[in-house]
Amino acid sequence: MMEEEKRERKTTRRDFLRISGAAALAASVTGFIPALKGKAGKEGNIFSGISYAGERPDYEIYALKYASADYFPGYVLHWMGRPPFVPNQPPLFAHFYYWLIKGHGMNILFDSGVTAATAKAHRLLNYEDHSTVLGKLGLKTGDIDAVVTSHAHWDHVNGIGQFPNARHYIQEACYRWTVEKAPKYPMLRKIGYPANQDIDLVVKCHMKGNLVLVPGKKDSKGEEILPGIDAIRVDGHYVGLQSLNVKTAKGPVVLASDASYAYSNYEEDWPVGIIHGEMTDALDGMQRFRKILGRNGTFVPGHDTEVLKKFPEIMPGVAKIA
């Protein structure tokens, strides 16, 4: 393929996301999203503006590890600790990931990791920057067309400014809680959950007209934000946290992010230890995951080191999920 043709196709794909994102923002302000969603059907969806026919596209999914940490106590991984109420639980080793979803002519990231400065501030181990991690799959930061943010904790949102050509997606409930509600409380401001710099990043993204607010409902199976990709709102760990249900050749894949740090959270129905909302919302979310996945689906937690063992590690720090 000639270089000129490649550039033309890339520009067309980005224009789709840019134009459609502006339309979705306008619709959200005027309250017309439900009506537009009903018209989209199989011809596309109002969030992406991309038309398609027949079956939803099959995607490839890659887990991209960008760092690790060895200082999280057991009560962070499991609510009240595991076993509960036992003091001095030893620290646990965790990986930090974001996820590349490739298909339909797009490169989509689920979550965006952190900058080098933030990694240093949080004492992360073996940190690799975005150019290094994406370069393992032959990509640059400018090749990312869309970034879906699960929630606004530092290790998931701090990197959103690294992708100059991406359209961004976040749950409206997450945005409202992060920008409007959390800053009212001195304790949350003091400990930085969410961090001031991350609040600023999200607001700047919105002010540029580059942020799509997804009107998710806690009791729904999800909203299709891109062809074949549903955003599932799962409160509990964070108000307006969204996990993804991605259609792939091997069946549905749920990327849980922090709705489940580890396989044990999901398998034992035991929520994560950090809860900003209601703990029962986290439990309800895992029940919905089970209904979505059925017998043939694939569940992927947000921080488990087993991800790089359970799936083929095609190169150091990169595992192919589907």
N, C-alpha and C positions, 0 to 999 in steps of 0.2 A: 504494500500500500504506500502511495506517495506521501511524503511528509505533509504536503498541503492538505490532502484529503483527511489525514489523521487530525490535523488541527481543526478543520471544518467540523468534523464529527464531534470533537471534544467541545467546541464552542456551542454547537447545537444542544448537546446534553446539558451544559451548564445554563444555557438560556431557558431551557424547560424548567429547571429548578428555580432560577431567579424569578421568572415571570409568574410561575405557579405559586411560589411562596408569597409574593406580594398579594396575589389574589386571595390566598387563604387568610392572610392577615386582615385584609379589608373585610372579608366575610365574617371573621371572628368579631370584629368591632361592631358590625351592623347586625349580628345575630342570625345570619343566614346560613351558617354551616350545616345544620341538619337538613335543610331543604336541598342544598347543593349536593350533599352526600347521597341523598336519595336518587338524584339524577345520574350519578356517576356510573353505578352498576359495573358491568364488565368493561366499559369503555375507558375506565381510568378512575382516579380519585382526586378529590379537590385539593389534597395536600401536595401531591406531586405534579399534577397537570400532565402526566404522561398517559397516553392512550395505549391500550393493548386489547387483544381479542383472545377469546378462548381461555385456556388454563393460565393460572398465575405462573410467573417465571420461576425456575429453579435456581437457587443461589448456591454459591460456594461460601463457606464460612471459615475464617481462620482466627484462632486465639493468638493474640500478640502480647507476650509478656514484656513489660517495660521495666519492672523492678520487683524487689522482694522486701520483706520486713520480718524481723524476728522478735518483736517486742509486744505483741498483742496477747493479753491474758485471756484465759478461757471464758470469762464472763463477757468478753466482747464478741466472741464467736457464737456462743449460745446464751440465750436469755437466762439470766440468773446464774450462769455457770453450768458446767456439766461434769459431775453431778451438781445440782443446785445448792447454793448457800455454803459451799465448801471454800474456806479461805485459801489464799496462797496458791491459786491455780497457776501452773507453769505457763510461761509465754509460748505462743504458737507461731509457727513459720507460715507466712502467707505470700502468695504471688499477687502482683498487680497487673491487670490486663486491660487492653481495649480489644475490640473485635472488628475484623474486616469482613464485610459482606460484599461479595462480588457477583454481579449479574445484571441483566437487562441493560448492559452498556454502562453500568455505574460502579463506582467505588464508594462504599458507604462505611463509615465508622460508627460503631456503637460505643459511646464514651470516648474520651479524648486524653486521658492520662494527665500528666503534669509537666510543667517546665523544669529545667535543671535546677533553678533556684528553689522551687517548691520541694523538689525531691531532696535537696540538701537540707532544707529546713525541717523536714519530717524524718530525716535520718534513714532514707530508703537505701537499700543495698542493690548493687549491680544495676544502677539506673542506666537506661539507654534512651537517647532523645528520639523525637519523632522521625527525623530523617534517617537515623540508623535503623530503627525498627521497621519502618515502611520500606526502606531500601532492600531489606532481605527478600521482599517480594517484587522488587523492581519498580517501586512506586516512589513518588515524591509527595510532599505535603500538598502541593498544588494540584495533584491528581485526585484528591478527595472531593467528591461531588456533594456529599451530604454527611452531616454529623448528627446522630441522635444521642441526646444526653439523657441518661437514666435518671439522674438527680444531681443536686448541686453540692455534694460533698467534694472536698478538694481533690481527691484522687480520681474523680470522674469528670469534673468540669473545668479544671484549671488549664487544660490544654486547648480550649476551644478557639483561642486566638491564633493558633498555629496553622490554620487551613484557609488560605486567602480566597479560595473559589467555592467554598462549601456553603450550602443552605443548612440551617440548624433547626432542629426539632426538639421541643421540650413540652411536657405537660403544662397546661395553663395553671393547674393547681400548684404544681411545683414552683412555677415562676412567681405566682402570687404569694406563696408562703415565704419563698426566699427573699423577695424584694420588698414586700409590704409588711409581713407579719413578724418574721424572725428578728429583724432589727429593732423591734419594740422592746425586746427583752435583754437587759444588761448581761445576764449570764451567758446567753447565746453569743452576744457580741464579744464577750471576753474570751470565751474558749474557741471561737472561730468556727462554729458549725451552724450556718455556713460562714465562710471567711469573707471579710470585707472585699478583698481583691476579687474573689469569685463572684460576689454580687455585682461588682462593677463590670466584670467581663460579660455577664449575662445581660445587664442593662444596655451596655454599649452595643452588643449584638442586636438587641431589639431596636435600639435607636437608629441603627443602620438599615432597618427594614429587612434584616437578614435572619429573623427568628420566627418560626411558625409555632404558635401556641396550640397544642392539641387538646381538644375539649373532652378528655377521657372521663369515664365513669367507673367507680370502683367495682360495680357489680356486672360489668359487661365483659364479653370475650375479647374486646379490644377494638381499636379503630385502625383501619388500614391507612397508613401514612405514606407508603410507597407501594408499588405493585408487589403483592405477595408478602408484605411485611406489616404485621399488626402490632401496634403499641398497646400493651396491657397495663393499665394503671393498678399498681399494688401499693397502697399506703402501708404504714407501719414503720419500717425503718426510716422513711422520709415521706412527708406529705407530697403526693403527686409523683412518687417514683414510678418509672415505667420500665417494664421488661419488654422483650420482643419475642414474637412468634414469627419465625421465618420459614417460608416454604422452600424445601430443598428436595433433591432427588431421593434422599433417604427418608423423607417424611418431615413432619414439623419439627423444628428445633426451637426450644425456648432458651433464650439467653436471659438469665435471671438478673444479672448484675447483683446488687446488694439486697434484693428480695431474698436471696439465699447465698450467704458467703461460701458455704461448703456443701458437699453432697449430703452430709449428715443433717443439715438444717431441713432439707427437703425429704430425705428418706425417713427421718425420725419425727417429722412434723414439729420441729423445735426451732422457733424463730431466732434470728440473730439477736445479739445482745444490745445493740444500739437501736432504740426505738424513739422516733420523734412524734409518731402518731399513736394509734391504738394497736396494741399487740395482736388483738384479734383480727385486724385487717391483714396483718402478715400471714396469719394462719389461713384466712379465707383465700388469700392470693395463691397459696400453695395448692389448695383444693382446686382452684380454677386451672392451675398449671396441669394437674393430673387429668382433668377433663379434656383439655386441649390436646395433650400429648397422646392420650389413649395408650394402646399397647406398643405402638411402633414409633412413638416420638422420642426425641433426644433432649435431655435436660442438661443444662450447663450452668453451674454456679459461678459466682463472681470472683472468688479469691482462692479457690482450692488448688493446691499444688498438684493434685491428682489429675487435673485437666491435661497436663503435659505428658502424663503417663497413660491416661485412658484413650487418648486420641493420637494418631500418628504424628510424631514430632518431625516435621519435614526438614527443619534446620533448628539450630539452638534458639529456644524461646518462641518458636512458631509451631503451632499444632493445627492440623486440618480437621475441623469438626464435621464438615459435610462437603 
